[in-house]
Amino acid sequence: MKIMRSISRYAVPAMLVVVLSGFTPAAETRSKLSNRELKTLLATAKTPADHQKLAAYYRDKAQRLNAKAQEFSAQAELYANQPATVESKQGTSCLCPKHFEYFAKLYAQEAHESEVLAAKHERIGLDSSGKDAVQQK
């Protein structure tokens, strides 16, 4: 009986967190290009459509990374305002806000790099389509 109480004490709130956080299956959040397709497209992209696919991939990646950066920033703020609840051997909290700040900054930087790559491929795609139009005339 005590075991059931302790399980339900932790399992029910954990399930609520998953449900309320908007959990989506990995297949839905995954981008449209596989790693193999991405590598092939990066190596062989010549048409404007190829560069548009790459730009869309990088825009999607930037959006996902920005969301992760915001989540980690929120966690950092949450832990920065709370006292340490778990002490390590060194006497510092294991849920250090610096950890979350570091990853928030890292994800934000990666998102920026993805946005730059998306803009680059967008530009290349537009330049290629402009050249194709000139060549057809």
C-alpha positions, 0 to 999 in steps of 0.5 A: 500500500505504501509503495502504491502511494509513493508511486502515485505521488511521483507518477501522477505529477510527472504524467501531468507535466508531460501532458500539459507541456504539449508533448509531441511525438518525435516524428512530428517535430522532425524535419522533412530531410533525413541526414542522408538527404541533407548531405546529398542535397548539400553536395549536389544542390544546383537548382533553385528548388534544391536551395529552397529546400535547404533554406526551409530545413535551416529555418526549421532547425533555427526555429527548433533551436530557438524554442530550446534556448527559450526553454533553457533560459526559463529553467535558468531563471527558475533555478536562479530564484530558488535556493539550492535543494540538492547539495553535491560533495562540493557543497553547491547545488546540482541544479545550477542555473549556469548549466541552463544559461550555458545551453540557452546561449549555445542553442541561441548561437546555433539557431543564429547560425542556422538562420544565416545558412537559411538566408544564404541558401535563400539568396543562392536560390533567388540568384539561380532563378534570376540567372535561369530567367536571363538565360531563357531570354 
